[in-house]
């Protein structure tokens, strides 16, 4: 499954109402570490059917970034049952992200 681009309009359906945990990647196109992280997130999205991976562009969706208190990117937020369960800031290796996901 591919990484799903989420907007304010699709957040409720794709994240809050998701039937599985969601790994939300808060990113910006100008962010080098964000671009470096993207292939890893795509791998996880393809390999893990038990997790939904979404991306949220902080420049276009600043209300969502503010709602989650995102002040540094890349920022990965694990959301379970519509609530934040874990968070990781900065470029992380795949193994560290997998550990976060459990």
C-alpha positions as CSV (number, residue, x, y, z in Angstrom):
1,X,0.0,0.0,0.0
2,X,1.3,3.4,-0.9
3,X,1.9,6.4,1.4
4,X,-1.4,8.4,1.4
5,X,-1.2,12.2,1.2
6,X,-3.6,13.6,3.8
7,X,-5.2,17.1,3.9
8,X,-7.4,18.8,6.5
9,X,-10.4,17.6,4.4
10,X,-9.4,13.9,4.5
11,X,-7.8,13.7,7.9
12,X,-10.9,12.6,9.8
13,X,-11.6,9.7,7.3
14,X,-8.0,8.6,6.7
15,X,-6.6,9.0,10.3
16,X,-9.2,9.4,13.0
17,X,-11.6,6.8,11.6
18,X,-8.8,4.4,10.5
19,X,-9.4,0.7,11.5
20,X,-5.6,0.3,12.0
21,X,-2.8,2.4,13.5
22,X,-1.6,5.3,11.4
23,X,2.0,6.5,11.0
24,X,1.7,10.2,10.1
25,X,4.7,11.8,8.5
26,X,4.7,15.6,8.9
27,X,7.1,16.9,6.2
28,X,7.9,19.8,3.8
29,X,9.1,19.6,0.2
30,X,12.1,21.8,1.0
31,X,13.3,19.6,3.9
32,X,16.2,17.4,2.9
33,X,15.9,14.9,5.7
34,X,12.2,14.6,4.9
35,X,13.0,13.6,1.3
36,X,15.6,11.1,2.6
37,X,13.0,9.5,4.8
38,X,10.4,9.1,2.1
39,X,11.7,5.9,0.6
40,X,11.8,4.2,4.0
41,X,8.2,5.2,4.6
42,X,7.2,3.8,1.2
43,X,8.9,0.5,2.1
44,X,7.1,0.3,5.4
45,X,3.8,1.2,3.7
46,X,4.4,-1.7,1.2
47,X,5.5,-4.2,3.8
48,X,3.2,-3.6,6.7
49,X,-0.5,-4.2,6.0
50,X,-1.3,-3.6,9.7
51,X,-0.2,0.0,9.6
52,X,-1.5,2.9,7.4
53,X,1.2,5.4,6.4
54,X,0.2,8.9,5.6
55,X,2.0,12.1,4.9
56,X,1.0,15.6,5.8
57,X,2.7,18.7,4.1
58,X,3.1,21.2,6.9
59,X,3.3,24.1,4.5
60,X,-0.1,23.3,3.0
61,X,-1.7,21.9,6.2
62,X,-0.4,24.2,8.9
63,X,-3.6,23.7,11.0
64,X,-2.8,19.9,11.3
65,X,0.8,20.6,12.1
66,X,-0.3,23.1,14.8
67,X,-2.9,20.7,16.2
68,X,-0.1,18.1,16.7
69,X,2.4,20.6,18.0
70,X,4.9,19.9,15.2
71,X,7.8,22.3,15.5
72,X,10.6,20.3,13.8
73,X,10.5,18.0,10.8
74,X,10.5,15.3,9.8
75,X,8.1,14.4,12.5
76,X,6.5,10.9,12.7
77,X,3.5,10.5,14.9
78,X,2.0,7.1,15.6
79,X,-1.8,7.4,16.0
80,X,-3.9,4.6,17.5
81,X,-7.6,4.9,17.9
82,X,-7.5,8.5,16.8
83,X,-5.0,9.5,19.6
84,X,-1.2,10.0,19.5
85,X,0.6,6.9,20.9
86,X,4.2,7.8,20.0
87,X,6.4,10.4,18.3
88,X,9.8,10.6,16.6
89,X,11.5,13.7,15.4
90,X,14.3,13.8,12.9
91,X,15.7,11.3,10.3
92,X,15.5,7.8,11.7
93,X,16.7,4.5,10.3
94,X,14.0,2.0,9.3
95,X,14.8,-0.2,12.3
96,X,14.0,2.6,14.7
97,X,10.7,3.3,13.0
98,X,9.8,-0.4,13.0
99,X,10.5,-0.5,16.8
100,X,8.2,2.5,17.3
101,X,5.5,0.7,15.4
102,X,5.9,-2.5,17.5
